[in-house]
Amino acid sequence: MVVCLFTGQTNVTKTPSPPQRFVECACTGCEESLGSCKGAFGCFTLLKPNDEKTGYYVTKGCIENAFSKMATCENAHHPVYCCEEHMCNWNVTPPFPTTQPGMCKLFILLQLLSREIFLVKLCYFLLLLEHIKSLLRRDCLAGSMLD
């Protein structure tokens, strides 16, 4: 159906937009709607680190607008699965990362600092060795004075 509007001297042709199509999705925290929601732009399942950074939790829900779709699906900072079919996120979990959250940063830091840590330990050991030598010399001198 095409609607033609005549406004003054300009002929404007406008095609009505189709009715909004909503997709039903599994939803975490949607107890009032029995664990489901309806999204105009699809569904998501997101894997996020927990607060202690020792594991992960899964969040499921609806994508309600284009901005949410871009932020959730296209620019995600965590593993995410996005889809556009009825209950498509119900039995889906994104793949878990192979390392615990925060472990990569710790590993990189240790790699970068390993040489410095070794040098600090070596210096400490050499200083300790020199201190022991000075104690032994003092004890030897003290012993020779007593003879």
C-alpha positions, 0 to 999 in steps of 0.5 A: 500500500502506497500513500501519496500526500500532497503538501503545497507544491511538493508531491511526497510518496510515503510507504507505511512501515510494516507492523513491528515484529517482536521476538520472544526471548529467554530472559534472566531476571524477568520473573514477572513474565515467567523468564521471557521478554519480547525484543524488536531486535532479537535476543542475546546471551552474554557471559560476564565475569562475576564480581570476584573475577573467579568465574562467570555468570550467564545473562539472557535477554531481549534486544529492544533497539538498534543502539542496544543491538550495537552495544550488546552484539557488535561492540561486546567486551564479553563473549555474547551470542545474538540471534533473531528467532523465537526463543533462540537464546533459550538453550545457548551459552557463548563459549567460555574463555580459556582463562579466568578473568584477570588471569591474562593481565596477571600473566602478562605482568609477571612475564614483563616483570620476571627479569626484574624480579630475578634481578632483585632476588639476585641482588638480595642474595649477593647482599646477604652473601656479603653480610655473611662473609663480613660476619665470618671475618669479624668472628675470625678476627675476634677468635684470633684476638682471644688466642 
